Amino acid sequence: MNYTSQYQKTVKELDRAFSLYIRHRDSTEHGCVCFTCGSVGYLEEMHAGHFISRKWLALRWDEKNVHAQCYTCNVTKNGNMKKYTERLVEMFGSEIIKYLFDRKSLVATHSVPEMKDLIRKYKKLDIVPKPF
Ligand SMILES: [Zn+2]
């Protein structure tokens, strides 16, 4: 396998591990809770919704930039951004918005071994059993 396809395969694998970790992190005993509307759903049906698009690599796997969202908020409402902003400020304080937008312009490089480390980290964090 050449480096480019190895790289892309690892990005996908990390996306999956990170998304699952986020949805577990944002679950309670009642299920996975949408960050922006509070609806509760099955973990498998919920999304890991990015505040700033995952196309910006410095924020793609930033835990503050990604939260569980229902399909309606993430897809139909394009992230439900007004509410997302309010919830982030509630949770982390108003400086979080500047922090995230500042990071957007950073050039992030993740080597395949670095991404593999993150995959191991998120798979390990994901072992807490949840009913959903
Ligand atoms: Zn929602």
Boltz pocket constraint, residues with backbone or C-beta under 6 A from the ligand:
constraints:
  - pocket:
      binder: B
      contacts: [[A, 34], [A, 35], [A, 36], [A, 37], [A, 38], [A, 39], [A, 69], [A, 70], [A, 71], [A, 72], [A, 73], [A, 74]]
      max_distance: 6.0
